[in-house]
Structure formats: structure tokens, C-alpha cells
Amino acid sequence: MPDPICPLCDRPIPEDVPQSLHHLIPKLKGGKGGPTVLMHHICHREVHATLSEADLARTYNTPEALRAHPRLAKFAAWIAKRPPGFASKIPGKRRAR
């Protein structure tokens, strides 16, 4: 069976690569038990470093909307050139709270 594809970067997610489930609507905003997508852990971290829970619930609650966000689109284009197992040790700048 082929590896699942990350909805943010469009790269395969091999079994041995850090991965996590992203709730399309954050659990804190009523998404518990709602739809999830499997993502590379690095992609998932970037989503949460970029967007607030409120923004995720209100506007960025589909893979298409996430890919359309300017910072996430730039990240996805950058990470797409890396191998599926790539994991950066340097966290991106966190969004202002």
C-alpha cells in the first residue's frame, strides 16, 4: 500500500517519519471527534506556528485553505524540495499571541 500523502506539502509520509493527526477544526473550538488529516509532524508544527486556533476554526479548516495561506504556501514550496523524512531542528518564528 502506498504511503499516505501530506495535505500541506504533497509529499509521501513514510511509516518511520514523525507524523501527527491535525484536527481541521481545533478540539478547543468544537472539533473533537471532527475530521482529521495525517501530516508530517514538521508540517503540522508549521500550521500551528502560523495560525491561531480561532483562525484555524474560522477560516483555515480545509487542506485547500491551509495551502492557500501565504506563509504556509511558501513553507510547502520550500519543504516539497526536501526528502519525506526531513525534519528541521530549528523551529520557525512563532506567531504573535
Secondary structure, DSSP 4 states (H G I P E B T S, - for coil): -PPPB-TTT--B--TTS-EEEEESS-GGGTTTTS-EEEEEHHHHHHHHHHS-HHHHHHT--SHHHHHHSHHHHHHHHHHTTS-TT---SSPPPPPP-
